[in-house]
């Protein structure tokens, strides 16, 4: 981890190892393709041998109340940001434009504001990040990740379409 100061702005530069990210994804049961840039890592994850969709569900749907109460991670549906983490997600689509149920695109930011803290005011280090990534990937297959509002990130599990009008 490095600290970069540009004028009055301070940034934390995480030195995330792409090979370690790939190993963490494989241990969680995903096949991963990485693309690294100086500011982020783009990770396409796919759970090839999973019959059910990933547990990315709509937090506003009352039918998902049981999942919501067990959630550890929440995604802002307007931006795709995984709240209080340096990650963001996006749906992957097939050729016809429908969401692929067993696959997501994950972007990991390497540059964070110096004031960035995890819940509980814990500072973020590379080791803490790898543990958090492992927890997030396991949540996608076991306990669930909630999508809160917005049309950008769409849920993959539970009711994936808005209920129609009643006649």
One Martini backbone bead per residue (centre of mass of N, CA, C, O) as a GRO file, in nm:
protein
  167
    1UNK     BB    1   0.097   0.036   0.022
    2UNK     BB    2   0.024   0.368  -0.088
    3UNK     BB    3   0.092   0.722  -0.080
    4UNK     BB    4  -0.068   0.991  -0.255
    5UNK     BB    5   0.025   1.331  -0.341
    6UNK     BB    6  -0.198   1.588  -0.490
    7UNK     BB    7  -0.159   1.834  -0.332
    8UNK     BB    8  -0.451   1.813  -0.131
    9UNK     BB    9  -0.449   1.519  -0.230
   10UNK     BB   10  -0.520   1.188  -0.108
   11UNK     BB   11  -0.396   0.855  -0.185
   12UNK     BB   12  -0.464   0.516  -0.203
   13UNK     BB   13  -0.245   0.249  -0.309
   14UNK     BB   14  -0.316  -0.053  -0.418
   15UNK     BB   15  -0.133  -0.374  -0.419
   16UNK     BB   16  -0.276  -0.574  -0.632
   17UNK     BB   17  -0.278  -0.913  -0.706
   18UNK     BB   18  -0.396  -1.083  -0.974
   19UNK     BB   19  -0.330  -1.376  -0.889
   20UNK     BB   20  -0.478  -1.363  -0.616
   21UNK     BB   21  -0.755  -1.295  -0.726
   22UNK     BB   22  -0.782  -1.554  -0.892
   23UNK     BB   23  -0.759  -1.752  -0.654
   24UNK     BB   24  -1.001  -1.651  -0.494
   25UNK     BB   25  -1.210  -1.714  -0.716
   26UNK     BB   26  -1.152  -2.019  -0.735
   27UNK     BB   27  -1.213  -2.086  -0.432
   28UNK     BB   28  -1.524  -1.978  -0.479
   29UNK     BB   29  -1.608  -2.109  -0.782
   30UNK     BB   30  -1.462  -1.939  -1.010
   31UNK     BB   31  -1.425  -1.807  -1.319
   32UNK     BB   32  -1.146  -1.599  -1.430
   33UNK     BB   33  -1.110  -1.273  -1.589
   34UNK     BB   34  -0.840  -1.050  -1.642
   35UNK     BB   35  -0.800  -0.680  -1.630
   36UNK     BB   36  -0.536  -0.454  -1.624
   37UNK     BB   37  -0.485  -0.139  -1.472
   38UNK     BB   38  -0.358   0.129  -1.305
   39UNK     BB   39  -0.661   0.175  -1.144
   40UNK     BB   40  -0.763  -0.130  -1.218
   41UNK     BB   41  -0.975  -0.427  -1.197
   42UNK     BB   42  -1.106  -0.655  -1.429
   43UNK     BB   43  -1.370  -0.899  -1.349
   44UNK     BB   44  -1.469  -1.206  -1.486
   45UNK     BB   45  -1.734  -1.397  -1.354
   46UNK     BB   46  -1.792  -1.764  -1.339
   47UNK     BB   47  -2.042  -2.021  -1.265
   48UNK     BB   48  -2.045  -2.297  -1.445
   49UNK     BB   49  -2.158  -2.529  -1.216
   50UNK     BB   50  -2.421  -2.351  -1.189
   51UNK     BB   51  -2.767  -2.366  -1.201
   52UNK     BB   52  -2.810  -2.130  -1.039
   53UNK     BB   53  -2.825  -1.824  -0.969
   54UNK     BB   54  -2.701  -1.567  -0.847
   55UNK     BB   55  -2.730  -1.392  -0.524
   56UNK     BB   56  -2.884  -1.136  -0.679
   57UNK     BB   57  -3.106  -0.915  -0.519
   58UNK     BB   58  -3.404  -0.754  -0.443
   59UNK     BB   59  -3.457  -0.550  -0.166
   60UNK     BB   60  -3.768  -0.446  -0.229
   61UNK     BB   61  -3.866  -0.731  -0.217
   62UNK     BB   62  -4.064  -0.897   0.008
   63UNK     BB   63  -3.969  -1.196  -0.072
   64UNK     BB   64  -3.651  -1.109   0.031
   65UNK     BB   65  -3.629  -1.079   0.346
   66UNK     BB   66  -3.445  -1.321   0.428
   67UNK     BB   67  -3.198  -1.228   0.268
   68UNK     BB   68  -3.164  -0.939   0.377
   69UNK     BB   69  -3.101  -1.025   0.680
   70UNK     BB   70  -2.813  -1.180   0.572
   71UNK     BB   71  -2.664  -0.944   0.470
   72UNK     BB   72  -2.331  -0.795   0.385
   73UNK     BB   73  -2.405  -0.690   0.090
   74UNK     BB   74  -2.441  -0.382  -0.109
   75UNK     BB   75  -2.597  -0.253  -0.405
   76UNK     BB   76  -2.595   0.011  -0.612
   77UNK     BB   77  -2.827   0.034  -0.872
   78UNK     BB   78  -2.710   0.309  -1.012
   79UNK     BB   79  -2.373   0.232  -1.005
   80UNK     BB   80  -2.262  -0.063  -0.875
   81UNK     BB   81  -2.176  -0.018  -0.595
   82UNK     BB   82  -2.015  -0.154  -0.329
   83UNK     BB   83  -2.074  -0.087  -0.027
   84UNK     BB   84  -1.787  -0.007   0.143
   85UNK     BB   85  -1.610  -0.052  -0.122
   86UNK     BB   86  -1.376  -0.098  -0.410
   87UNK     BB   87  -1.642  -0.202  -0.560
   88UNK     BB   88  -1.800  -0.309  -0.874
   89UNK     BB   89  -2.097  -0.393  -1.061
   90UNK     BB   90  -2.208  -0.601  -1.346
   91UNK     BB   91  -2.384  -0.712  -1.588
   92UNK     BB   92  -2.420  -0.986  -1.795
   93UNK     BB   93  -2.469  -1.051  -2.143
   94UNK     BB   94  -2.615  -1.180  -2.399
   95UNK     BB   95  -2.693  -1.165  -2.733
   96UNK     BB   96  -3.007  -1.083  -2.652
   97UNK     BB   97  -2.975  -0.904  -2.361
   98UNK     BB   98  -2.961  -1.099  -2.132
   99UNK     BB   99  -2.904  -1.207  -1.836
  100UNK     BB  100  -2.649  -1.370  -1.674
  101UNK     BB  101  -2.684  -1.578  -1.393
  102UNK     BB  102  -2.352  -1.684  -1.363
  103UNK     BB  103  -2.260  -1.368  -1.413
  104UNK     BB  104  -1.998  -1.114  -1.364
  105UNK     BB  105  -1.880  -0.780  -1.322
  106UNK     BB  106  -1.568  -0.672  -1.169
  107UNK     BB  107  -1.454  -0.374  -1.004
  108UNK     BB  108  -1.125  -0.274  -0.894
  109UNK     BB  109  -1.002  -0.032  -0.697
  110UNK     BB  110  -0.674   0.121  -0.637
  111UNK     BB  111  -0.804   0.405  -0.580
  112UNK     BB  112  -0.820   0.594  -0.274
  113UNK     BB  113  -0.913   0.765  -0.033
  114UNK     BB  114  -0.762   0.833   0.269
  115UNK     BB  115  -1.057   0.814   0.423
  116UNK     BB  116  -1.094   0.525   0.375
  117UNK     BB  117  -1.338   0.295   0.520
  118UNK     BB  118  -1.453   0.046   0.678
  119UNK     BB  119  -1.647  -0.103   0.859
  120UNK     BB  120  -1.541   0.007   1.177
  121UNK     BB  121  -1.284   0.181   1.077
  122UNK     BB  122  -1.124   0.005   0.888
  123UNK     BB  123  -0.852  -0.030   0.727
  124UNK     BB  124  -0.719  -0.073   0.403
  125UNK     BB  125  -0.576  -0.366   0.287
  126UNK     BB  126  -0.476  -0.625   0.106
  127UNK     BB  127  -0.563  -0.851   0.305
  128UNK     BB  128  -0.845  -0.739   0.357
  129UNK     BB  129  -0.937  -0.747   0.063
  130UNK     BB  130  -0.919  -1.054   0.012
  131UNK     BB  131  -1.128  -1.126   0.229
  132UNK     BB  132  -1.360  -0.955   0.110
  133UNK     BB  133  -1.371  -1.095  -0.165
  134UNK     BB  134  -1.436  -1.374  -0.057
  135UNK     BB  135  -1.701  -1.293   0.084
  136UNK     BB  136  -1.846  -1.189  -0.169
  137UNK     BB  137  -1.835  -1.449  -0.342
  138UNK     BB  138  -1.981  -1.626  -0.131
  139UNK     BB  139  -2.243  -1.455  -0.124
  140UNK     BB  140  -2.327  -1.517  -0.425
  141UNK     BB  141  -2.366  -1.846  -0.337
  142UNK     BB  142  -2.512  -1.832  -0.032
  143UNK     BB  143  -2.653  -1.549   0.107
  144UNK     BB  144  -2.629  -1.279  -0.050
  145UNK     BB  145  -2.700  -0.984  -0.260
  146UNK     BB  146  -2.805  -0.656  -0.252
  147UNK     BB  147  -3.026  -0.454  -0.446
  148UNK     BB  148  -3.048  -0.090  -0.437
  149UNK     BB  149  -3.193   0.024  -0.664
  150UNK     BB  150  -3.215   0.082  -0.978
  151UNK     BB  151  -3.134   0.002  -1.336
  152UNK     BB  152  -2.837  -0.099  -1.379
  153UNK     BB  153  -2.863  -0.321  -1.162
  154UNK     BB  154  -2.971  -0.653  -1.186
  155UNK     BB  155  -3.127  -0.907  -1.077
  156UNK     BB  156  -3.089  -1.282  -1.058
  157UNK     BB  157  -3.273  -1.332  -0.815
  158UNK     BB  158  -3.575  -1.408  -0.792
  159UNK     BB  159  -3.747  -1.144  -0.876
  160UNK     BB  160  -3.665  -0.991  -1.200
  161UNK     BB  161  -3.953  -0.870  -1.227
  162UNK     BB  162  -4.199  -0.669  -1.235
  163UNK     BB  163  -4.499  -0.652  -1.139
  164UNK     BB  164  -4.795  -0.650  -1.252
  165UNK     BB  165  -5.100  -0.561  -1.308
  166UNK     BB  166  -5.409  -0.556  -1.172
  167UNK     BB  167  -5.753  -0.672  -1.260
   0.00000   0.00000   0.00000
